[in-house]
Amino acid sequence: MAAMSAPTNPLQFPSNRVPSPCVSLCKMDAERQYCTGCLRTLDEIMAWSTADEAYKQAVWVAIGRRRETVSFDEDGFQK
């Protein structure tokens, strides 16, 4: 399952429904301190369900930055 790609502009999401980046591949990377599936920190994951849309869009921006720092194999899993 390939990881969801972050939009180049978080405003591409409809303002009332920012989708969760969760890909049901939950494993925390001890070194980087975020999930290897969705690239969110534990704090971001815990806050997601009650967060407003601006926060969720900001998390997607952070995910985009994190994605640039990791390598993925042909199946979309982090190397």
N, CA, C and O atoms as a Tinker XYZ file with bonds, in Angstrom:
   316  protein
     1  N      0.843000   -1.171000    0.000000    73     2
     2  CA     0.000000    0.000000    0.000000    64     1     3
     3  C      0.892000    1.240000    0.000000    63     2     4     5
     4  O      1.717000    1.397000    0.900000    81     3
     5  N      0.753000    2.082000   -0.942000    73     3     6
     6  CA     1.565000    3.289000   -1.036000    64     5     7
     7  C      1.063000    4.330000   -0.054000    63     6     8     9
     8  O     -0.139000    4.447000    0.186000    81     7
     9  N      1.984000    5.076000    0.504000    73     7    10
    10  CA     1.627000    6.138000    1.442000    64     9    11
    11  C      0.923000    7.257000    0.691000    63    10    12    13
    12  O      1.209000    7.517000   -0.478000    81    11
    13  N      0.006000    7.910000    1.376000    73    11    14
    14  CA    -0.738000    9.021000    0.781000    64    13    15
    15  C      0.220000   10.186000    0.551000    63    14    16    17
    16  O      1.032000   10.493000    1.423000    81    15
    17  N      0.143000   10.818000   -0.571000    73    15    18
    18  CA     1.046000   11.931000   -0.830000    64    17    19
    19  C      0.427000   13.237000   -0.368000    63    18    20    21
    20  O     -0.774000   13.468000   -0.506000    81    19
    21  N      1.269000   14.067000    0.173000    73    19    22
    22  CA     0.809000   15.360000    0.671000    64    21    23
    23  C      0.563000   16.299000   -0.494000    63    22    24    25
    24  O      1.323000   16.292000   -1.462000    81    23
    25  N     -0.480000   17.104000   -0.418000    73    23    26
    26  CA    -0.729000   18.060000   -1.491000    64    25    27
    27  C      0.337000   19.138000   -1.488000    63    26    28    29
    28  O      0.901000   19.449000   -0.439000    81    27
    29  N      0.614000   19.702000   -2.626000    73    27    30
    30  CA     1.576000   20.796000   -2.673000    64    29    31
    31  C      0.986000   22.044000   -2.034000    63    30    32    33
    32  O      1.715000   22.885000   -1.507000    81    31
    33  N     -0.322000   22.159000   -2.083000    73    31    34
    34  CA    -1.019000   23.272000   -1.451000    64    33    35
    35  C     -2.108000   22.673000   -0.567000    63    34    36    37
    36  O     -3.066000   22.101000   -1.088000    81    35
    37  N     -1.990000   22.788000    0.771000    73    35    38
    38  CA    -2.986000   22.161000    1.641000    64    37    39
    39  C     -4.384000   22.724000    1.434000    63    38    40    41
    40  O     -5.354000   22.109000    1.877000    81    39
    41  N     -4.518000   23.846000    0.790000    73    39    42
    42  CA    -5.835000   24.405000    0.530000    64    41    43
    43  C     -6.539000   23.675000   -0.603000    63    42    44    45
    44  O     -7.677000   24.005000   -0.936000    81    43
    45  N     -5.867000   22.670000   -1.209000    73    43    46
    46  CA    -6.500000   21.853000   -2.236000    64    45    47
    47  C     -7.615000   21.000000   -1.646000    63    46    48    49
    48  O     -8.499000   20.548000   -2.374000    81    47
    49  N     -7.583000   20.777000   -0.334000    73    47    50
    50  CA    -8.644000   20.015000    0.309000    64    49    51
    51  C     -9.874000   20.896000    0.435000    63    50    52    53
    52  O     -9.754000   22.100000    0.664000    81    51
    53  N    -11.055000   20.312000    0.288000    73    51    54
    54  CA   -12.264000   21.098000    0.580000    64    53    55
    55  C    -12.158000   21.597000    2.020000    63    54    56    57
    56  O    -11.725000   20.857000    2.904000    81    55
    57  N    -12.542000   22.820000    2.252000    73    55    58
    58  CA   -12.321000   23.439000    3.559000    64    57    59
    59  C    -13.030000   22.718000    4.696000    63    58    60    61
    60  O    -12.648000   22.887000    5.854000    81    59
    61  N    -14.049000   21.922000    4.400000    73    59    62
    62  CA   -14.758000   21.270000    5.484000    64    61    63
    63  C    -14.356000   19.815000    5.705000    63    62    64    65
    64  O    -14.900000   19.168000    6.600000    81    63
    65  N    -13.411000   19.272000    4.911000    73    63    66
    66  CA   -13.060000   17.859000    5.043000    64    65    67
    67  C    -11.599000   17.594000    4.699000    63    66    68    69
    68  O    -11.302000   17.167000    3.583000    81    67
    69  N    -10.709000   17.828000    5.603000    73    67    70
    70  CA    -9.310000   17.471000    5.378000    64    69    71
    71  C     -9.175000   15.994000    5.729000    63    70    72    73
    72  O     -9.440000   15.616000    6.870000    81    71
    73  N     -8.770000   15.143000    4.778000    73    71    74
    74  CA    -8.710000   13.699000    5.048000    64    73    75
    75  C     -7.564000   13.334000    5.989000    63    74    76    77
    76  O     -6.538000   14.011000    6.052000    81    75
    77  N     -7.771000   12.271000    6.696000    73    75    78
    78  CA    -6.714000   11.755000    7.564000    64    77    79
    79  C     -5.611000   11.163000    6.701000    63    78    80    81
    80  O     -5.896000   10.521000    5.690000    81    79
    81  N     -4.366000   11.368000    7.082000    73    79    82
    82  CA    -3.259000   10.764000    6.343000    64    81    83
    83  C     -3.007000    9.305000    6.735000    63    82    84    85
    84  O     -2.110000    8.668000    6.182000    81    83
    85  N     -3.777000    8.772000    7.671000    73    83    86
    86  CA    -3.578000    7.404000    8.150000    64    85    87
    87  C     -3.713000    6.414000    6.994000    63    86    88    89
    88  O     -4.648000    6.493000    6.197000    81    87
    89  N     -2.759000    5.480000    6.919000    73    87    90
    90  CA    -2.799000    4.427000    5.906000    64    89    91
    91  C     -2.856000    3.050000    6.571000    63    90    92    93
    92  O     -2.566000    2.036000    5.937000    81    91
    93  N     -3.232000    3.023000    7.849000    73    91    94
    94  CA    -3.361000    1.782000    8.626000    64    93    95
    95  C     -2.080000    0.959000    8.624000    63    94    96    97
    96  O     -2.120000   -0.270000    8.567000    81    95
    97  N     -0.967000    1.633000    8.686000    73    95    98
    98  CA     0.348000    1.009000    8.761000    64    97    99
    99  C      1.078000    1.686000    9.916000    63    98   100   101
   100  O      2.024000    2.446000    9.708000    81    99
   101  N      0.632000    1.405000   11.121000    73    99   102
   102  CA     1.067000    2.140000   12.304000    64   101   103
   103  C      2.319000    1.542000   12.927000    63   102   104   105
   104  O      2.301000    0.426000   13.446000    81   103
   105  N      3.403000    2.301000   12.868000    73   103   106
   106  CA     4.655000    1.901000   13.493000    64   105   107
   107  C      5.463000    3.171000   13.730000    63   106   108   109
   108  O      5.794000    3.896000   12.792000    81   107
   109  N      5.768000    3.423000   14.975000    73   107   110
   110  CA     6.516000    4.638000   15.296000    64   109   111
   111  C      8.001000    4.416000   15.052000    63   110   112   113
   112  O      8.562000    3.395000   15.451000    81   111
   113  N      8.626000    5.375000   14.395000    73   111   114
   114  CA    10.064000    5.364000   14.144000    64   113   115
   115  C     10.720000    6.049000   15.336000    63   114   116   117
   116  O     10.549000    7.253000   15.531000    81   115
   117  N     11.466000    5.296000   16.131000    73   115   118
   118  CA    12.068000    5.832000   17.353000    64   117   119
   119  C     13.047000    6.968000   17.075000    63   118   120   121
   120  O     13.136000    7.918000   17.853000    81   119
   121  N     13.777000    6.871000   15.973000    73   119   122
   122  CA    14.767000    7.901000   15.641000    64   121   123
   123  C     14.108000    9.200000   15.190000    63   122   124   125
   124  O     14.471000   10.281000   15.655000    81   123
   125  N     13.145000    9.095000   14.289000    73   123   126
   126  CA    12.522000   10.297000   13.724000    64   125   127
   127  C     11.327000   10.792000   14.533000    63   126   128   129
   128  O     10.904000   11.936000   14.370000    81   127
   129  N     10.783000    9.950000   15.396000    73   127   130
   130  CA     9.666000   10.313000   16.270000    64   129   131
   131  C      8.355000   10.543000   15.527000    63   130   132   133
   132  O      7.554000   11.385000   15.932000    81   131
   133  N      8.126000    9.800000   14.439000    73   131   134
   134  CA     6.830000    9.839000   13.783000    64   133   135
   135  C      6.505000    8.473000   13.194000    63   134   136   137
   136  O      7.372000    7.605000   13.084000    81   135
   137  N      5.254000    8.298000   12.823000    73   135   138
   138  CA     4.769000    7.034000   12.285000    64   137   139
   139  C      5.364000    6.801000   10.897000    63   138   140   141
   140  O      5.400000    7.710000   10.068000    81   139
   141  N      5.826000    5.586000   10.655000    73   139   142
   142  CA     6.406000    5.285000    9.347000    64   141   143
   143  C      5.336000    5.141000    8.273000    63   142   144   145
   144  O      5.657000    5.168000    7.085000    81   143
   145  N      4.076000    4.989000    8.660000    73   143   146
   146  CA     2.992000    4.891000    7.685000    64   145   147
   147  C      2.497000    6.251000    7.222000    63   146   148   149
   148  O      2.472000    6.533000    6.024000    81   147
   149  N      2.104000    7.095000    8.171000    73   147   150
   150  CA     1.492000    8.381000    7.802000    64   149   151
   151  C      2.413000    9.581000    8.003000    63   150   152   153
   152  O      2.077000   10.693000    7.596000    81   151
   153  N      3.554000    9.368000    8.618000    73   151   154
   154  CA     4.557000   10.416000    8.867000    64   153   155
   155  C      4.083000   11.484000    9.849000    63   154   156   157
   156  O      4.581000   12.610000    9.829000    81   155
   157  N      3.121000   11.138000   10.710000    73   155   158
   158  CA     2.694000   12.074000   11.754000    64   157   159
   159  C      3.368000   11.731000   13.071000    63   158   160   161
   160  O      3.696000   10.574000   13.333000    81   159
   161  N      3.572000   12.755000   13.899000    73   159   162
   162  CA     4.088000   12.532000   15.248000    64   161   163
   163  C      2.967000   11.954000   16.099000    63   162   164   165
   164  O      1.798000   12.021000   15.721000    81   163
   165  N      3.318000   11.394000   17.237000    73   163   166
   166  CA     2.315000   10.852000   18.147000    64   165   167
   167  C      1.346000   11.945000   18.590000    63   166   168   169
   168  O      0.141000   11.708000   18.668000    81   167
   169  N      1.859000   13.137000   18.878000    73   167   170
   170  CA     0.993000   14.254000   19.265000    64   169   171
   171  C      0.006000   14.604000   18.155000    63   170   172   173
   172  O     -1.166000   14.864000   18.431000    81   171
   173  N      0.464000   14.613000   16.909000    73   171   174
   174  CA    -0.418000   14.919000   15.781000    64   173   175
   175  C     -1.500000   13.847000   15.621000    63   174   176   177
   176  O     -2.656000   14.160000   15.336000    81   175
   177  N     -1.116000   12.591000   15.807000    73   175   178
   178  CA    -2.082000   11.499000   15.703000    64   177   179
   179  C     -3.144000   11.624000   16.790000    63   178   180   181
   180  O     -4.337000   11.499000   16.512000    81   179
   181  N     -2.717000   11.870000   18.019000    73   179   182
   182  CA    -3.660000   11.971000   19.131000    64   181   183
   183  C     -4.590000   13.173000   18.988000    63   182   184   185
   184  O     -5.752000   13.096000   19.387000    81   183
   185  N     -4.108000   14.271000   18.434000    73   183   186
   186  CA    -4.915000   15.481000   18.317000    64   185   187
   187  C     -5.861000   15.457000   17.119000    63   186   188   189
   188  O     -6.816000   16.234000   17.079000    81   187
   189  N     -5.619000   14.587000   16.147000    73   187   190
   190  CA    -6.331000   14.628000   14.872000    64   189   191
   191  C     -7.851000   14.630000   15.011000    63   190   192   193
   192  O     -8.514000   15.444000   14.369000    81   191
   193  N     -8.411000   13.766000   15.810000    73   191   194
   194  CA    -9.869000   13.593000   15.854000    64   193   195
   195  C    -10.608000   14.822000   16.380000    63   194   196   197
   196  O    -11.786000   15.012000   16.077000    81   195
   197  N     -9.937000   15.644000   17.153000    73   195   198
   198  CA   -10.597000   16.845000   17.687000    64   197   199
   199  C    -10.034000   18.139000   17.094000    63   198   200   201
   200  O    -10.465000   19.231000   17.464000    81   199
   201  N     -9.084000   18.018000   16.187000    73   199   202
   202  CA    -8.424000   19.200000   15.619000    64   201   203
   203  C     -9.317000   19.913000   14.605000    63   202   204   205
   204  O    -10.175000   19.300000   13.970000    81   203
   205  N     -9.094000   21.223000   14.470000    73   203   206
   206  CA    -9.819000   21.964000   13.441000    64   205   207
   207  C     -9.127000   21.782000   12.089000    63   206   208   209
   208  O     -8.028000   21.233000   12.009000    81   207
   209  N     -9.782000   22.246000   11.045000    73   207   210
   210  CA    -9.273000   22.030000    9.687000    64   209   211
   211  C     -7.942000   22.731000    9.435000    63   210   212   213
   212  O     -7.109000   22.219000    8.686000    81   211
   213  N     -7.730000   23.885000   10.043000    73   211   214
   214  CA    -6.452000   24.599000    9.874000    64   213   215
   215  C     -5.300000   23.774000   10.437000    63   214   216   217
   216  O     -4.231000   23.698000    9.831000    81   215
   217  N     -5.520000   23.158000   11.594000    73   215   218
   218  CA    -4.491000   22.305000   12.189000    64   217   219
   219  C     -4.199000   21.122000   11.269000    63   218   220   221
   220  O     -3.039000   20.793000   11.023000    81   219
   221  N     -5.255000   20.486000   10.763000    73   219   222
   222  CA    -5.079000   19.327000    9.891000    64   221   223
   223  C     -4.320000   19.698000    8.619000    63   222   224   225
   224  O     -3.472000   18.935000    8.157000    81   223
   225  N     -4.618000   20.853000    8.060000    73   223   226
   226  CA    -3.884000   21.297000    6.870000    64   225   227
   227  C     -2.417000   21.533000    7.202000    63   226   228   229
   228  O     -1.540000   21.217000    6.399000    81   227
   229  N     -2.146000   22.087000    8.381000    73   227   230
   230  CA    -0.764000   22.320000    8.799000    64   229   231
   231  C     -0.018000   20.999000    8.979000    63   230   232   233
   232  O      1.169000   20.908000    8.665000    81   231
   233  N     -0.699000   19.989000    9.477000    73   231   234
   234  CA    -0.080000   18.666000    9.625000    64   233   235
   235  C      0.281000   18.108000    8.250000    63   234   236   237
   236  O      1.356000   17.533000    8.079000    81   235
   237  N     -0.610000   18.273000    7.268000    73   235   238
   238  CA    -0.307000   17.809000    5.906000    64   237   239
   239  C      0.933000   18.515000    5.342000    63   238   240   241
   240  O      1.729000   17.892000    4.639000    81   239
   241  N      1.099000   19.786000    5.638000    73   239   242
   242  CA     2.290000   20.517000    5.196000    64   241   243
   243  C      3.530000   19.902000    5.852000    63   242   244   245
   244  O      4.545000   19.694000    5.188000    81   243
   245  N      3.447000   19.613000    7.157000    73   243   246
   246  CA     4.576000   18.998000    7.868000    64   245   247
   247  C      4.889000   17.617000    7.291000    63   246   248   249
   248  O      6.055000   17.243000    7.163000    81   247
   249  N      3.853000   16.866000    6.946000    73   247   250
   250  CA     4.054000   15.548000    6.336000    64   249   251
   251  C      4.817000   15.686000    5.018000    63   250   252   253
   252  O      5.709000   14.888000    4.731000    81   251
   253  N      4.475000   16.676000    4.233000    73   251   254
   254  CA     5.181000   16.916000    2.975000    64   253   255
   255  C      6.660000   17.172000    3.193000    63   254   256   257
   256  O      7.500000   16.689000    2.434000    81   255
   257  N      6.978000   17.933000    4.231000    73   255   258
   258  CA     8.392000   18.208000    4.548000    64   257   259
   259  C      9.092000   16.935000    5.005000    63   258   260   261
   260  O     10.226000   16.664000    4.611000    81   259
   261  N      8.411000   16.161000    5.834000    73   259   262
   262  CA     9.017000   14.913000    6.330000    64   261   263
   263  C      9.232000   13.923000    5.191000    63   262   264   265
   264  O     10.248000   13.229000    5.159000    81   263
   265  N      8.295000   13.853000    4.265000    73   263   266
   266  CA     8.388000   12.925000    3.144000    64   265   267
   267  C      9.676000   13.164000    2.344000    63   266   268   269
   268  O     10.256000   12.223000    1.801000    81   267
   269  N     10.113000   14.405000    2.274000    73   267   270
   270  CA    11.332000   14.741000    1.536000    64   269   271
   271  C     12.581000   14.207000    2.215000    63   270   272   273
   272  O     13.643000   14.164000    1.594000    81   271
   273  N     12.483000   13.799000    3.477000    73   271   274
   274  CA    13.658000   13.351000    4.233000    64   273   275
   275  C     13.771000   11.838000    4.332000    63   274   276   277
   276  O     14.718000   11.333000    4.934000    81   275
   277  N     12.811000   11.092000    3.746000    73   275   278
   278  CA    12.845000    9.636000    3.830000    64   277   279
   279  C     12.826000    9.015000    2.442000    63   278   280   281
   280  O     12.408000    9.644000    1.471000    81   279
   281  N     13.284000    7.775000    2.364000    73   279   282
   282  CA    13.274000    7.025000    1.106000    64   281   283
   283  C     12.210000    5.932000    1.195000    63   282   284   285
   284  O     11.972000    5.365000    2.261000    81   283
   285  N     11.581000    5.649000    0.066000    73   283   286
   286  CA    10.552000    4.627000    0.001000    64   285   287
   287  C     10.947000    3.586000   -1.029000    63   286   288   289
   288  O     11.593000    3.887000   -2.033000    81   287
   289  N     10.533000    2.322000   -0.749000    73   287   290
   290  CA    10.784000    1.272000   -1.735000    64   289   291
   291  C      9.679000    1.290000   -2.789000    63   290   292   293
   292  O      8.806000    2.157000   -2.758000    81   291
   293  N      9.713000    0.337000   -3.721000    73   291   294
   294  CA     8.753000    0.334000   -4.837000    64   293   295
   295  C      7.309000    0.101000   -4.370000    63   294   296   297
   296  O      6.373000    0.401000   -5.110000    81   295
   297  N      7.117000   -0.428000   -3.159000    73   295   298
   298  CA     5.774000   -0.645000   -2.634000    64   297   299
   299  C      5.277000    0.517000   -1.778000    63   298   300   301
   300  O      4.171000    0.465000   -1.239000    81   299
   301  N      6.087000    1.559000   -1.653000    73   299   302
   302  CA     5.679000    2.734000   -0.886000    64   301   303
   303  C      6.030000    2.646000    0.592000    63   302   304   305
   304  O      5.587000    3.482000    1.379000    81   303
   305  N      6.822000    1.646000    0.984000    73   303   306
   306  CA     7.224000    1.524000    2.378000    64   305   307
   307  C      8.563000    2.211000    2.590000    63   306   308   309
   308  O      9.410000    2.234000    1.697000    81   307
   309  N      8.747000    2.775000    3.791000    73   307   310
   310  CA    10.023000    3.432000    4.085000    64   309   311
   311  C     11.144000    2.411000    4.108000    63   310   312   313
   312  O     10.980000    1.284000    4.577000    81   311
   313  N     12.294000    2.838000    3.587000    73   311   314
   314  CA    13.491000    1.976000    3.607000    64   313   315
   315  C     14.195000    2.156000    4.923000    63   314   316
   316  O     15.227000    1.529000    5.162000    81   315
